[in-house]
Amino acid sequence: MITTSGYNVPAEMIDNYLNGLVNQFFKILPIKESGEPSLNEFMRSLQVELLGFKGLMAEIGNDSMYLTLLSILQYLIENDCEIPVVKREVFKAISICKKLRSKYCETEV
């Protein structure tokens, strides 16, 4: 896959990144459940990372599923949701990450 600067990034690196996003989204749930006050900071940092990746890898960044990830995260940042809502949205985001891996990395997920 080619970056917006014209550099070729191996599919394995993209696969590793998208797999790492699964873990990042999953971390939201135990942080919420524990009442940790740094949750918003964690989610904002993840949002910055996602926006940076969108700018770097235009092919994935323009995918509607990727926009859905950003939208889920934005909603969780802006709203103090109950744990069941956070759980539902986190698992939806994880599912989307896996679909993106399948679509762009041609790996079994």
Secondary structure, DSSP 8 states (H G I E B T S, - for coil): -B-TTS-B--HHHHHHHHHHHHHHHHHHHHHHHHT-TTHHHHHHHHHHHHHHHHHH-HHHHTSHHHHHHHHHHHHHHHS---HHHHHHHHHHHHHHHHHHHHHHH----
